[in-house]
Amino acid sequence: MNRKASLKIFETPLILAEAFAKEFKIICDEFILKNGFVNVALSGGNTPKLLFEILAKNYISSIDWKRINFYWVDERCVNAESNESNYGETERILFSKINIQNNIHRITGENNPEEEALRYSGLLKSNLPEINNFPKFDIVLLGMGDDGHTASIFPDQLNLLESDKICEVAVHPSSGQKRITLTGKVINNSEKIIFLITGKSKAEVIKDIFENKNESDRFPAAHIKSTEGEVIWYLDEEAGSLLNQKF
């Protein structure tokens, strides 16, 4: 594994989400103290939903939300009212509880995908600091699918990891659904990259990635290695169940 990577394993998804919610506040406070604000890219998925529920329940008054700028790692090409919309789910669970609309920069999934990828790329280029010729996020939250995909970079589209574009249009290999995603170089350009991964179905891929077995390079998640900071993997016990004790 990447030397800048670290691993934390928690008993259940709920305990994991509670632990990261606490850590999220600490990290945000540190960036806000240093820069006056923090730029965060969010992902969809069940574990982030659990995180957002905890933040909405326990952290509305203790986090300085007005100093957090929210962006997205990827988005399905659906409208915001769809239950498949990453933005829509976050809005319903968390953002509806706080008044920070000017800080929310969503990928507009209902727009033409190619045009929206260009628009969102321009927005990130304008709003974020630039390092290594790419926009730099402070915090990126990632999940991982059973097939080892992360963001909307799938195993049959590994070229998106090395793309020189900021955003690309990806296609889900089974459904054919179009998605807009940050590219690998943008994700790896971030200061803190956090994986939130739960479930037994992820265990084999996690084992391959951490032990570099079975040509783990075929998994997009294996290529996430921060050039500017660190990668922290938060797993529940089921996702980490096949790892050797040394981890």
C-alpha positions as CSV (number, residue, x, y, z in Angstrom):
1,M,0.0,0.0,0.0
2,N,0.9,3.6,-0.3
3,R,3.1,4.8,2.6
4,K,0.9,7.7,3.1
5,A,-2.1,5.4,3.7
6,S,-3.5,4.4,7.0
7,L,-6.2,2.1,8.1
8,K,-8.9,2.2,10.8
9,I,-11.3,-0.7,11.5
10,F,-14.5,-0.3,13.5
11,E,-17.0,-2.9,14.8
12,T,-20.0,-1.8,12.9
13,P,-21.0,0.8,10.2
14,L,-22.7,2.9,12.8
15,I,-19.6,3.0,15.1
16,L,-17.5,3.8,12.0
17,A,-19.8,6.7,11.0
18,E,-19.9,8.1,14.5
19,A,-16.1,8.0,14.7
20,F,-15.6,9.7,11.4
21,A,-18.3,12.3,12.2
22,K,-16.2,13.3,15.2
23,E,-13.0,13.3,13.1
24,F,-14.7,15.3,10.3
25,K,-15.4,18.1,12.8
26,I,-11.8,18.0,14.0
27,I,-10.4,18.1,10.4
28,C,-12.7,20.9,9.3
29,D,-11.8,22.9,12.4
30,E,-8.1,22.6,11.5
31,F,-8.6,23.7,7.9
32,I,-10.8,26.6,9.0
33,L,-8.3,27.7,11.5
34,K,-5.5,27.6,8.9
35,N,-7.4,28.9,5.8
36,G,-10.7,30.4,7.0
37,F,-12.6,27.7,5.1
38,V,-12.5,24.1,3.9
39,N,-13.3,22.6,0.5
40,V,-14.9,19.1,0.7
41,A,-15.9,16.7,-2.1
42,L,-18.7,14.3,-1.1
43,S,-19.7,10.8,-2.5
44,G,-22.9,8.9,-2.4
45,G,-23.5,5.5,-0.9
46,N,-25.0,3.9,2.2
47,T,-22.1,4.7,4.6
48,P,-22.0,8.4,3.7
49,K,-25.8,8.5,4.2
50,L,-25.3,7.2,7.7
51,L,-22.6,9.8,8.3
52,F,-24.9,12.6,7.1
53,E,-27.6,11.4,9.4
54,I,-25.2,11.5,12.4
55,L,-24.0,15.0,11.4
56,A,-27.6,16.2,11.1
57,K,-28.5,14.8,14.4
58,N,-25.4,15.6,16.5
59,Y,-23.3,18.3,14.8
60,I,-25.6,21.0,13.5
61,S,-24.5,23.5,16.2
62,S,-20.9,22.5,16.7
63,I,-19.6,22.5,13.1
64,D,-19.0,25.9,11.5
65,W,-21.0,24.9,8.4
66,K,-20.9,28.4,6.8
67,R,-17.1,28.0,6.3
68,I,-17.4,24.6,4.5
69,N,-17.7,24.5,0.7
70,F,-19.3,21.3,-0.5
71,Y,-18.6,19.8,-3.9
72,W,-19.2,16.3,-5.3
73,V,-16.8,13.5,-6.4
74,D,-19.4,12.1,-8.8
75,E,-23.0,12.2,-9.7
76,R,-25.5,10.1,-11.6
77,C,-27.1,11.8,-14.6
78,V,-30.5,12.1,-13.0
79,N,-32.4,15.1,-11.6
80,A,-32.0,16.2,-8.0
81,E,-35.4,14.7,-7.0
82,S,-34.3,11.2,-7.9
83,N,-33.4,8.9,-5.1
84,E,-30.3,8.0,-7.2
85,S,-29.0,11.6,-6.9
86,N,-26.0,11.9,-4.6
87,Y,-26.8,15.6,-4.2
88,G,-30.5,14.9,-3.6
89,E,-29.9,12.4,-0.8
90,T,-27.4,14.7,0.9
91,E,-29.9,17.6,0.6
92,R,-32.7,15.6,2.1
93,I,-30.6,14.2,5.0
94,L,-28.3,17.0,5.9
95,F,-28.4,20.2,3.9
96,S,-32.1,20.8,4.6
97,K,-31.1,21.2,8.2
98,I,-28.6,23.9,7.7
99,N,-28.7,27.2,5.8
100,I,-25.6,27.1,3.6
101,Q,-27.0,27.1,0.1
102,N,-24.3,29.5,-1.3
103,N,-21.7,26.9,-0.2
104,I,-23.2,24.0,-2.0
105,H,-21.8,23.4,-5.5
106,R,-23.6,20.4,-7.0
107,I,-23.1,18.6,-10.3
108,T,-26.3,19.2,-12.2
109,G,-27.1,15.7,-13.2
110,E,-30.1,16.6,-15.3
111,N,-28.0,18.6,-17.7
112,N,-26.3,17.3,-20.8
113,P,-23.5,15.1,-19.4
114,E,-20.7,16.3,-21.7
115,E,-21.6,19.9,-21.2
116,E,-22.0,19.5,-17.4
117,A,-18.6,17.8,-17.1
118,L,-17.1,20.9,-18.8
119,R,-19.1,23.3,-16.7
120,Y,-18.2,21.6,-13.4
121,S,-14.5,21.4,-14.4
122,G,-14.6,25.2,-15.0
123,L,-16.2,25.8,-11.6
124,L,-13.6,23.7,-9.8
125,K,-10.8,25.5,-11.6
126,S,-12.2,28.9,-10.7
127,N,-13.1,28.1,-7.1
128,L,-10.3,25.9,-5.8
129,P,-6.5,26.5,-5.4
130,E,-4.4,24.9,-8.0
131,I,-1.5,22.5,-7.4
132,N,0.2,20.3,-10.0
133,N,-2.0,22.0,-12.6
134,F,-5.1,20.6,-11.0
135,P,-7.7,21.9,-8.5
136,K,-6.9,20.9,-4.9
137,F,-9.5,19.7,-2.4
138,D,-8.9,19.7,1.3
139,I,-11.0,16.7,2.0
140,V,-12.4,14.0,-0.4
141,L,-14.8,11.4,0.8
142,L,-14.8,8.1,-1.2
143,G,-16.6,4.9,-1.2
144,M,-15.8,1.6,-3.0
145,G,-18.0,-0.8,-4.9
146,D,-17.9,-4.6,-4.8
147,D,-16.0,-4.4,-8.1
148,G,-13.3,-2.1,-6.6
149,H,-14.7,1.0,-8.4
150,T,-14.4,4.4,-6.6
151,A,-16.0,7.7,-7.6
152,S,-17.5,6.7,-10.9
153,I,-14.3,5.2,-12.2
154,F,-15.0,1.6,-13.0
155,P,-12.6,-1.3,-13.7
156,D,-13.3,-1.1,-17.5
157,Q,-12.5,2.6,-17.5
158,L,-9.1,2.8,-15.8
159,N,-8.1,5.5,-18.3
160,L,-10.1,8.0,-16.2
161,L,-7.5,7.6,-13.5
162,E,-4.8,9.1,-15.8
163,S,-7.0,11.6,-17.7
164,D,-5.7,15.2,-17.9
165,K,-9.3,16.5,-17.6
166,I,-10.8,17.6,-14.3
167,C,-14.1,15.8,-14.9
168,E,-15.1,13.1,-17.3
169,V,-18.3,11.4,-18.3
170,A,-18.3,7.7,-17.1
171,V,-20.7,4.9,-18.0
172,H,-21.8,2.3,-15.6
173,P,-20.7,-1.1,-17.0
174,S,-24.0,-2.9,-16.3
175,S,-26.8,-0.4,-16.5
176,G,-25.2,1.9,-19.1
177,Q,-26.2,4.9,-16.9
178,K,-24.0,8.0,-17.6
179,R,-22.3,9.6,-14.6
180,I,-20.0,12.6,-14.2
181,T,-16.9,12.0,-12.1
182,L,-13.7,13.6,-10.9
183,T,-10.7,12.0,-12.6
184,G,-8.0,10.2,-10.7
185,K,-5.4,13.0,-10.9
186,V,-7.9,15.4,-9.3
187,I,-8.8,12.9,-6.5
188,N,-5.1,12.1,-5.8
189,N,-4.3,15.9,-5.7
190,S,-6.3,16.2,-2.5
191,E,-4.9,16.7,1.0
192,K,-7.0,14.2,2.9
193,I,-8.7,11.4,1.0
194,I,-11.0,9.3,3.2
195,F,-12.5,6.0,2.2
196,L,-15.6,4.9,4.1
197,I,-16.2,1.2,3.3
198,T,-18.5,-1.3,5.0
199,G,-19.8,-4.8,4.3
200,K,-18.6,-8.3,3.8
201,S,-19.0,-8.0,0.0
202,K,-16.0,-5.6,-0.1
203,A,-13.6,-7.9,2.0
204,E,-12.0,-9.7,-0.9
205,V,-11.2,-6.5,-2.8
206,I,-9.9,-4.9,0.4
207,K,-7.6,-7.8,1.0
208,D,-6.2,-7.7,-2.6
209,I,-5.6,-4.0,-2.4
210,F,-3.8,-4.0,1.0
211,E,-1.8,-7.2,0.3
212,N,-1.2,-6.4,-3.4
213,K,-2.5,-9.7,-4.5
214,N,-4.2,-11.0,-7.6
215,E,-3.2,-8.0,-9.7
216,S,-5.0,-5.5,-7.5
217,D,-4.2,-2.8,-10.0
218,R,-7.3,-3.8,-11.9
219,F,-9.3,-2.1,-9.1
220,P,-9.6,1.7,-9.4
221,A,-9.6,2.1,-5.7
222,A,-6.1,0.7,-5.6
223,H,-4.8,3.7,-7.6
224,I,-5.9,6.3,-5.0
225,K,-2.6,7.5,-3.6
226,S,-2.5,11.1,-2.5
227,T,0.3,13.2,-4.0
228,E,-0.3,16.0,-1.6
229,G,-1.3,14.4,1.7
230,E,-2.7,11.2,3.0
231,V,-5.3,8.4,2.4
232,I,-7.2,7.1,5.4
233,W,-9.3,3.9,5.0
234,Y,-12.2,3.6,7.4
235,L,-13.5,0.0,7.4
236,D,-16.1,-1.9,9.4
237,E,-15.1,-5.3,10.7
238,E,-16.9,-7.1,7.8
239,A,-15.0,-5.2,5.1
240,G,-11.7,-5.8,6.9
241,S,-12.4,-9.3,7.9
242,L,-9.9,-11.0,5.5
243,L,-6.9,-8.7,6.3
244,N,-3.9,-10.1,8.1
245,Q,-3.4,-9.0,11.7
246,K,-0.4,-6.8,10.7
247,F,-2.9,-4.2,9.4
